[in-house]
Amino acid sequence: MVGAGKVGLEKLSAMLNNSPDAKISIVADHIAEEVELLAIQYPAVTIYRRKFEETDLDGISLAILATDDPALHKYIHELAIERNLLVNVADTPGLCDFYLGSIVKKGNLKVAISTNGKSPTMAKRLKQVFHEGIPEEIDETLENMNKVRDTLNGDFAYKVKKLNSITEGLVLKKKPLPSQQIRRRTIIIALLILIGVSFWWFWQHESTFGTALTTIPTEFYYFFGAGFLFALIDGAIGMSYGVTTTTFSLSMGVPPASASMAVHISEIFSNGIAGWMHNRLKNVNKKLFKALVVPGIIGAVIGAALLSSLEEYEHFIRPLISCYTLILGIVIFKKALTIYRGRKVNRNNETTNKNNKITKVTPLGFGGGFIDAVGGGGWGSIVLSTLIAGGRNARYALGSVKASRFFIAIFSSLTFFTLLNELHWAVMIGLVFGSAAAAPIAVGISHRIPVKMLMLAVSILVILVSIYNIFHIADL
């Protein structure tokens, strides 16, 4: 390769990304720092800091020209023709014997994109689209297909026919087999029995719980409606359930710790249902899920313990939580205005981001879990929006955040349940039933509504109610 500037870095990165063991000699009188750092990582790459010499073409297979000197490119191209060497010249299709296509790599899957040198920019954009659209789990699918292929006997035509029948499900929606239907019904019946037994047990052993169910306070209906509405919105845009529900709870006079506990208990059911459905729809990135769930649980437990220990300072904590929800409302408002600006949004509300993907997921999960437990919400607003803004695929980020939220809600709820003295059963039950009823509906409509307008409406509601809570508490 002749030249080691920005274009040379791009060419070198492309070659090493697809052939890490390739022996590459770089000749240039000026070497970009990024090229030197990249070359250090690959022992087979050698750098010669000098001008091009004719002998540099001895013993090579391919020549990549990436300088800003057209005359030098033409001279080297003529030398290469005499030696029967193939040459690629940057931004000069007429001198190219071959083109470097954009390659999308997902494990063992490689998709090559070429425009025959007409528009490298178009090839890059298509590469971004394919990279966003093809899930990381495709490599697992390929491994499974390879195992199936190894078990097939018969001639080539039979194998092709058999594999076609297996992969047909990727493009055709098949009805569940009778065995699958029986399995689903069995799971649903088992869940209903489990819920029924749980209610009976609490009825027998918890007088407060039994009284709440018998009398059915007016609070139950208020929080059932609020839980249904806020869970419906949250399922559609992937955020705001915690902050909207906490804001509503504070306005109804529920203490901060009890409000956060009610929110998290209700999220066990709603996020469990939503996470399961997202997993069924193949919307969960397993690597991202694992990177979020453990630090998120740790942060949530610490936050819940801290908030529970400050329960007697409710009058000081409540305005702080209202200020926090106010800030989150402003964050959601700004996200609604800026998260899709300058990016093309397709029918599935997915965006293509020019930035590299966010890689520091562990501290993001810990911070999101901690703040979510202390403030009664914010996991979606903080974690999901950060992942999308950092280049993560919106659909897989939403599914992974929902699935991990289920486990975080369980552990934070257990912490609250252990440490709190006063439990607001009507609030919790109302939110549980309301959010659980909305969860399956929300997943179904998550790709069919104007997300931006909904985010704006939610943010304005949160901001207004938070301001009301701040001044109302100040008057008290």
Secondary structure, DSSP 8 states (H G I E B T S, - for coil): -EEESHHHHHHHHHHHHH-TT--EEEEEEEE-HHHHHHHHT-TTEEEEES---GGGGTT-SEEEE-SS-HHHHHHHHHHHHHTT-EEEETT-GGG-SS---EEEEETTEEEEE--TTS-HHHHHHHHHHHHHHS-TTHHHHHHHHHHHHHH--S-HHHHHHHHHHHHGGGTS-----HHHHHHHHHHHHHHHHHHHHHHHHHHHH-HHHHHHHHH--HHHHHHHHHHHHHHHHHHHHS--HHHHHHHHHHHTT--HHHHHHHHHHHHHHHHHHHHHHHHHTT---HHHHHHHHHHHHHHHHHHHHHHHHTGGGHHHHHHHHHHHHHHHHHHHHHHHHHTTTTS-B-TT--B--SS-----HHHHHHHHHHHHHHHT--HIIIIIHHHHHTT--HHHHHHHHHHHHHHHHHHHHHHHHHH-S---HHHHHHHHHHHHHHHHHHHHHTTSS-HHHHHHHHHHHHHHHHHHHHHHHHH-
